[in-house]
Amino acid sequence: MDLQTRPADSKTIGAVVVSYQSAAVLEPCLSALERAAPRRGVTIRVVDNASTDSSVAIATARLGAGAVIARPANRGFGAGVNAGLAALDTPYVAVLNPDVRIPAGVLDALADRMDTLPRTGLLAPRVVGDDGRIEHTVGRFPTVARERAHALGLDRLPGIEGRRAALPTGCVPVDWVSGCAWLLRREAVREVGPLDEDYFMYYEDVDFCRRLHDAGWGVTACPEPLVIHTIGRGSSATSAVPADGGVAPLRYFEKFTDPAARRAARRWLRLGWTLRLAWRAGRVALGHAASRREATRYRLALDRTAHA
């Protein structure tokens, strides 16, 4: 099927894939999307955030130039999603990372489920890695208590809430779900508005889900169907991103809580990063080379929030 041509059926699903240095994963992502909605059809827009690799060429060869939005500068994931949403007018739009593979028929199945949930603005599937393990894509809205539990590692104990929540056993409302794989209802996006582009990377998904909730729209996670996420392969430059996006969680607390909560959250975030940096640095000293990148990300987070 020509992916630039939208079938006459008004149930066609749009799909936004935001790429950055994604040449290694983009072709299998787009190839899988061809089979993701055989009944409804799919219209894809790839938004490239100023990649210097062959991402634009790969997307153009697959979809045609009209389906590729090559942005002159990288303004972050949220800005890329917004550009893709603005280029589509379908009732449902999937938002996908380039390192996600959608099995055959999964977008049809998600849209069928969305049809039964008229006040759900965002529906998310179960996400698994290449090894079949379930990824932690469901979370609780940030609070000072939850950040304290996460910083001290207490959220690993039974009954203590941290950032994450378990994937539900049925399709039920949740606080937020990771932006790696969403199905959005266009009507809800029109009401809530675009993603906040002041988050460069991380927390734009938490923020958007919070705004959906505040506007009376549901966020729902389902254990079926599933998508496959080859996590960590979507960009060749992720090591340059501070842990948690650095100032990103502080922006969330600034928007949705009072100044006292923001100050307390900053203290707990920085303590958590300090403890994790020490752990990673110790592992690097013992010869664990893979910890070097994570140590860099915690160090960046501390540096960028030193005076925030």
Secondary structure, 3 states (H helix, E strand, C coil): CCCCCCCCCCCCEEEEEEECCCHHHHHHHHHHHCCCCCCCCEEEEEEEECCCCCHHHHHHHHHCHHHEEEECCCCCHHHHHHHHHHCCCCCEEEEECCCEECCCCHHHHHHHHHHCCCCEEEEEEEEECCCCCECCCEECCCCHHHHHHHHCCHHHCCCCCCCECCCCCCCEECCEECCCEEEEEHHHHHHHCCCCCCCCCCCHHHHHHHHHHHCCCEEEEEEEEEEEECCCCCCCCHHHCCHHHCCHHHHHHHHHCCHHHHHHHHHHHHHHHHHHHHHHHHHHHCCCCCHHHHHHHHHHHHHHCCCC
